[in-house]
């Protein structure tokens, strides 16, 4: 079915909104994936607050250009889809990289983060970063460790004293 001008305008308007709202956009080449694999890809991305959108490369370029971003050809090679990350800017690249290991034909091509175009190498490096939740958990663990050590140090002498008194009480004749 041929895409009409009206359909292209609707798709372009939708892409404009997504580019404005997204914290990051990761582009991936998905040619050769089965419908089942694409469904799994969309489902995993959606559970992480990431939306995967497929459109013509020219529409992606026009929507990005209207945001002041010039997409190079190496980011827009082949059959391209975009993972729009709305909550966690690292989630899209991380999931595309991870799922690229499961589906050999899925490749991370590059992306946009904080209004700057990122190369494949930069996006793969970003994809290796821990998530916001992981970083917060590490911070809480680091803050909790000294308190646990202090608590253990206080309990040790008190516990030793209690054991000594109970052993003395056992040995003492009635």
C-alpha positions as CSV (number, residue, x, y, z in Angstrom):
1,X,0.0,0.0,0.0
2,X,1.4,3.4,-1.0
3,X,1.8,6.0,1.7
4,X,-0.3,9.1,1.0
5,X,0.8,12.6,1.7
6,X,-1.8,12.8,4.5
7,X,-0.4,9.6,6.2
8,X,3.1,11.0,6.0
9,X,2.0,14.3,7.6
10,X,0.3,12.4,10.4
11,X,3.4,10.3,10.9
12,X,5.7,13.4,10.9
13,X,3.6,15.2,13.5
14,X,3.7,12.1,15.7
15,X,7.5,11.9,15.3
16,X,7.8,15.6,16.2
17,X,6.0,15.1,19.5
18,X,8.1,12.0,20.3
19,X,11.4,13.9,19.6
20,X,10.2,16.7,21.9
21,X,9.2,14.5,24.8
22,X,12.0,12.0,24.7
23,X,15.1,12.2,26.9
24,X,17.0,10.1,24.4
25,X,16.5,8.4,21.0
26,X,18.4,5.3,20.0
27,X,18.3,4.2,16.4
28,X,18.5,0.5,15.5
29,X,18.4,-1.4,12.3
30,X,15.9,-4.2,12.6
31,X,15.9,-5.7,9.0
32,X,15.4,-9.4,9.0
33,X,13.6,-9.7,12.4
34,X,10.4,-11.8,12.4
35,X,7.1,-10.4,13.5
36,X,7.4,-12.4,16.8
37,X,10.9,-11.0,17.5
38,X,9.7,-7.4,16.8
39,X,6.7,-8.0,19.1
40,X,9.1,-9.2,21.9
41,X,11.3,-6.2,21.2
42,X,8.4,-3.8,21.6
43,X,7.1,-5.5,24.7
44,X,10.5,-5.4,26.5
45,X,11.0,-1.8,25.5
46,X,7.5,-0.8,26.6
47,X,8.0,-2.4,30.0
48,X,11.0,-0.1,30.5
49,X,9.2,3.1,29.5
50,X,10.7,3.1,26.0
51,X,8.6,3.3,22.8
52,X,9.8,1.7,19.5
53,X,8.7,3.5,16.4
54,X,9.2,2.6,12.8
55,X,9.0,5.2,10.1
56,X,10.7,6.3,6.9
57,X,14.3,7.6,7.3
58,X,13.3,10.9,5.6
59,X,10.6,11.4,8.2
60,X,13.0,10.8,11.1
61,X,15.5,13.3,9.5
62,X,12.8,16.0,9.0
63,X,11.5,15.6,12.6
64,X,15.0,15.7,14.0
65,X,16.0,18.7,11.9
66,X,13.0,20.6,13.2
67,X,14.4,20.0,16.7
68,X,17.8,21.5,15.5
69,X,19.5,18.1,15.1
70,X,21.1,17.0,11.9
71,X,21.1,13.2,11.6
72,X,24.1,11.8,9.7
73,X,23.7,9.0,7.1
74,X,25.6,6.5,9.2
75,X,22.9,6.7,11.9
76,X,20.2,6.3,9.3
77,X,21.3,3.3,7.3
78,X,19.0,0.5,6.2
79,X,15.7,-0.3,7.8
80,X,15.6,2.0,10.9
81,X,13.5,2.1,14.0
82,X,13.8,4.5,16.9
83,X,13.6,3.7,20.6
84,X,12.3,6.8,22.4
85,X,13.2,6.9,26.1
86,X,10.9,9.1,28.1
87,X,11.9,8.3,31.7
88,X,15.4,6.8,31.8
89,X,17.6,8.2,29.0
90,X,19.9,5.1,29.1
91,X,17.1,2.5,28.9
92,X,16.6,2.6,25.1
93,X,20.2,2.2,24.2
94,X,20.8,-0.4,26.9
95,X,17.8,-2.5,25.8
96,X,18.7,-2.3,22.1
97,X,22.2,-3.4,22.8
98,X,21.0,-6.3,25.1
99,X,18.3,-7.4,22.6
100,X,20.9,-7.2,19.8
101,X,22.7,-10.1,21.5
102,X,19.4,-12.1,21.5
103,X,18.5,-11.1,17.9
104,X,21.6,-11.1,15.8
105,X,19.9,-8.9,13.1
106,X,19.2,-6.1,15.5
107,X,22.0,-3.5,15.5
108,X,22.4,-0.3,17.4
109,X,23.2,2.5,14.9
110,X,23.6,5.6,17.1
111,X,21.2,8.1,18.6
112,X,20.4,11.4,20.1
113,X,21.0,12.4,23.8
114,X,20.7,15.8,25.3
115,X,20.3,17.3,21.8
116,X,23.5,15.8,20.5
117,X,24.0,13.1,17.9
118,X,25.8,10.1,19.2
119,X,27.8,7.6,17.2
120,X,27.5,3.8,17.5
121,X,30.5,3.6,19.8
122,X,29.2,6.4,22.1
123,X,25.8,4.8,22.3
124,X,27.3,1.4,23.2
125,X,29.3,3.0,25.9
126,X,26.2,4.7,27.2
127,X,24.3,1.5,27.0
128,X,26.9,-0.1,29.4
129,X,26.0,2.5,32.1
130,X,23.9,1.3,35.1
131,X,20.3,2.4,35.3
132,X,19.1,5.2,37.6
133,X,17.6,2.5,39.9
134,X,20.9,0.6,40.1
135,X,22.8,3.8,40.9
136,X,20.3,4.8,43.7
137,X,20.6,1.2,45.1
138,X,24.4,1.5,45.1
139,X,24.2,4.9,46.8
140,X,21.9,3.6,49.5
141,X,24.3,0.6,50.1
142,X,27.3,2.9,50.4
143,X,25.4,5.1,52.9
144,X,24.2,2.1,54.9
145,X,27.6,0.3,55.2
146,X,29.2,2.6,57.8
147,X,26.1,2.5,60.0
148,X,26.1,-1.3,59.9
149,X,29.8,-1.3,60.8
150,X,29.2,1.0,63.7
151,X,26.2,-1.0,64.9
152,X,28.3,-4.2,64.7
153,X,31.1,-2.6,66.7
154,X,28.7,-1.5,69.4
155,X,27.1,-5.0,69.6
156,X,30.4,-6.8,69.8
157,X,31.6,-5.6,73.3
158,X,28.1,-5.9,74.7
159,X,27.7,-9.4,73.4
160,X,31.1,-10.4,74.8
161,X,30.2,-9.0,78.2
162,X,26.9,-10.9,78.2
163,X,28.5,-14.2,77.3
164,X,31.1,-13.8,80.0
165,X,28.5,-13.0,82.7
166,X,26.4,-16.0,81.6
167,X,29.5,-18.4,81.6
168,X,30.4,-17.1,85.1
169,X,26.9,-17.7,86.3
170,X,27.0,-21.3,85.0
171,X,30.4,-22.0,86.7
172,X,29.5,-20.4,90.0
173,X,28.3,-22.9,92.7
174,X,24.7,-22.4,93.8
